Every structure is written in C-alpha cells, then in structure tokens.
Amino acid sequence: MNDDTCTTLLADDAFRSFVNVIGKRCLTWEEFLALPQPRDMSPLQTWGVLNDLSRCLGVPINIPDLEDNTYFYRRTHELNTTTELIACACRAGSRLDTVMNAAAGKQFLTASKIEETLAAAQLDGLAISEEDAKVLLRLDRTPQDDTARLLVNIRDAFDHVPDLVEERFSLDLLHHLRDLILKDVDPGALRRQTPSVGILLGAASPDERKSRLLAGQQIERITAYANGETADPHDIPVLRSIVISDAMRYYSPLGPVSSQVGRLAERLYAIKNGFPVLGLLPLSRVKIDWEKGLIAPPRVSFDRNMYVTLRERSPFDSTAHQTLAAQLTLVALGNLEKHIDGWEKQDEEMRLILHRDPLLNHRQRTILARALRNPEAEFRIRYHQMNHNIHYTTARRDLLELQEKGYLSMVQRGKAFMFLRGPKLRELERARAANATARAPASLAR
C-alpha cells in the first residue's frame, strides 16, 4: 500500500470509524458488514487492512504453533474491562477467596473440582458417565476401572497443586503432574470417544502426527510462556492463565491427559500470580456449555458459528478467542456468586431452624443442608473426613451424633456403613417451609 493510498484510507470516515470500533470491542463478521464501508474497497479488502493493523497494534501470544505462526490479540476496552473484573473478583483476599477458604466454602470447592474434573476429561475425549462419576467422587467410592481411577487421581492432584507454588514451570513439572494423574492407570485401558467439542483455541485441529513429533518443542514454548520468559509485558495475566490450559489441550503434548495437566498448570499459574479463585473455577465446563449452545449472546459476544467465521477469516487474530474466554470466565464467576448467595440464604434459614440445637457444629450443618437439598443424599465417614480435612474419628463422631439426634439414619452396605436422611429432617423441612410462608408477604411487599 503506497503513501497516497494510506492517506486516502485514513481520510475516509468509514475506515476511521472501523479503527475506532475495533479499539473498543471485537466485531463479528455480520457487525462488520453492517457498518458503512470505505469507498473503493471491498469488505474483504477492508477486513484485510484492519487485520494487518490489528497485528501491528496487538499483543503477541508467544507460543508459536506447529508451523511457527504467532497468534496475537487486541487489548480492546471491552477486554480490559472484563479482565479487570475477573482479576478483582479472583485476587487473594477477595470476598470469593475468603469464602472459598472458609470451612463452609469447602462444599463449593468440592463441587467445582468435580465439575472441572469431569469437563476436562470430556475435552480429552474420555468416555465417562457424569452421573456415575459424580457418585464416585462425591461419595468416595472405590474406583472399579482405569477411567474411574483416573478421575480420582485428578481430584487428588488438584489438592496437591498448591504444594508446587515454588516450582518453575518445566517439562519435569508437567511430567510430575501427568504421573500423578496416571498413577496405577493403564492409559491403553481408558474408555475413549471422539471429542464432540473443543474448537476454542483454533478453527481447525492440528495435525496429530506433527503434534506428537513436536510435543517437546511445544512444552518448552508453553513453559517458557508460563514462566514469563517469552510472554509480552503487555499480555494480560488473567488471559495468560487461560492460554496455558488451552495450549495444552490444543497441542496435546502429553497425550490423553493433556487437558487435565493443562488445567492443573492453569491453577498453579493462577496461585503463583495472585488469582487463587481463578484456578478453582470450572472453566472447562463453561467452554463445553458454550460449544453446546447453552451459553450464547447476549451473555457472550459470539455463538459457535460467529466464532468459527472470525477465526477462519483471521486465523492468527486471537482477539475473538480472548474476548470469549474472558466472558466465559465471567459467566463461571457469576455462577459461583449465585451458589454462594443461595448457600448464605440457606445457611441463614438453617441457623433459624437449628437454634433449638446450638451444639451442632458447622460441619454438621453442612451435612444437614445437603440432606435437605437432596433427599437421596448419602454420607460416608471417609468422604466427610476428606471434604473437611479432619481426622477419621472426628468425622465419625459428626455423623454418629447426627444419627443419635435423629437427623440421620445409619445403614450397612456390604462391609461399609453409610448415613441417610433421618426422621427428624422431615420436621426441619416443615419448619423451613413454615418460615418461608411466614416471610412471603414481606418479600412480596418489597
């Protein structure tokens, strides 16, 4: 493009409007076509010029692909605002961080771990039954096959991540995480299926053979990026955390558990950089929900078709991906806030209901709250012990006291004992219903 062409283009009001808009947010192809177009240029020509301009202004993501191409993104006003909200909500000492670290917040952490374990396994193409897996992980059942053992290992590895906070990202570290996940697991015996989702990093999947050959190279690039050695100084840390996980899943350098290792690495990066809550969010779950159409505009900027169109037209411009990733993270945060608000309301009701029984501790109230929510809930001593990080004798005493008071009933299944809803919970439910009815007129008046 010669100087006269540049001068003419910059003098065109429509083109200047385009430049202004792309600095504020990421346009869909349909939005781009709906805007007034510059004179004497086709939409494709204008798009090409804007793409070149974006590359010049963009932040490079210094993890080149298998063809040595580098992706980039524009730090739009929209992206800056979204990531600032995420950073504020996820930082150490935030309200969410305080809640998640409190004893009562352990139930949110447990639920989040289970959701993320299942979703990341699905992204890796593992064939699992969500219902069976949730029973396995929530009730601490003994795994019956290699796929079940893998899920248990992932859950346990998740808890090990904070112990690695002083370790630099490296091939050895990622191999350590992989070994934790594959402990006593035969990878060849895992139940697998063709992944039905997973387009988020690129519009097309990389060549599997080339990915295997260049696995070591890609791990070096990912770990250097995670350590900040190659990351651009203007790269947004919140987005960098998500890129680490996506790159591990996309290039699959550690085979069938790459998504799982990437998610653990993402959590470690978030802890290292002062965003501990970010590492606890079930981000794989919201990605799957988006790809299935369960999360769509206006909650996010793009649906699946819009996203694919943008990536095909500008394959190395990752602005759409980064925008969508940040928006989905915000969705996950909103879901967490709703769960916490609901729990706090329920906890208030539980305190009112249980004021006649002040000797119940917070762990026992958590058990009763879950039993009230789920009539089919089952409670095991081992699960209660792990969930609250207490001694076995303390966990056993918690459940036996609830049985003695009539809140739970104990039954034997095989050699194991478990606890189910007891007769006194019906009385609590009636009291809660009466309390809700008594408060209804006041709520309606407000």
Secondary structure as GFF3:
##gff-version 3
##sequence-region A 1 446
A	DSSP	alpha_helix	3	11	.	.	.	ID=ss1
A	DSSP	alpha_helix	13	22	.	.	.	ID=ss2
A	DSSP	alpha_helix	29	34	.	.	.	ID=ss3
A	DSSP	alpha_helix	43	57	.	.	.	ID=ss4
A	DSSP	beta_strand	59	61	.	.	.	ID=ss5
A	DSSP	beta_strand	71	73	.	.	.	ID=ss6
A	DSSP	alpha_helix	77	90	.	.	.	ID=ss7
A	DSSP	alpha_helix	95	101	.	.	.	ID=ss8
A	DSSP	three_ten_helix	103	105	.	.	.	ID=ss9
A	DSSP	alpha_helix	106	123	.	.	.	ID=ss10
A	DSSP	alpha_helix	130	138	.	.	.	ID=ss11
A	DSSP	alpha_helix	146	160	.	.	.	ID=ss12
A	DSSP	three_ten_helix	161	164	.	.	.	ID=ss13
A	DSSP	alpha_helix	171	181	.	.	.	ID=ss14
A	DSSP	three_ten_helix	187	189	.	.	.	ID=ss15
A	DSSP	alpha_helix	208	213	.	.	.	ID=ss16
A	DSSP	alpha_helix	215	226	.	.	.	ID=ss17
A	DSSP	alpha_helix	237	251	.	.	.	ID=ss18
A	DSSP	three_ten_helix	255	257	.	.	.	ID=ss19
A	DSSP	alpha_helix	258	272	.	.	.	ID=ss20
A	DSSP	three_ten_helix	278	280	.	.	.	ID=ss21
A	DSSP	alpha_helix	283	291	.	.	.	ID=ss22
A	DSSP	alpha_helix	304	313	.	.	.	ID=ss23
A	DSSP	alpha_helix	319	353	.	.	.	ID=ss24
A	DSSP	three_ten_helix	354	356	.	.	.	ID=ss25
A	DSSP	alpha_helix	362	373	.	.	.	ID=ss26
A	DSSP	alpha_helix	381	388	.	.	.	ID=ss27
A	DSSP	alpha_helix	392	404	.	.	.	ID=ss28
A	DSSP	beta_strand	408	413	.	.	.	ID=ss29
A	DSSP	beta_strand	416	421	.	.	.	ID=ss30
A	DSSP	alpha_helix	424	445	.	.	.	ID=ss31
###
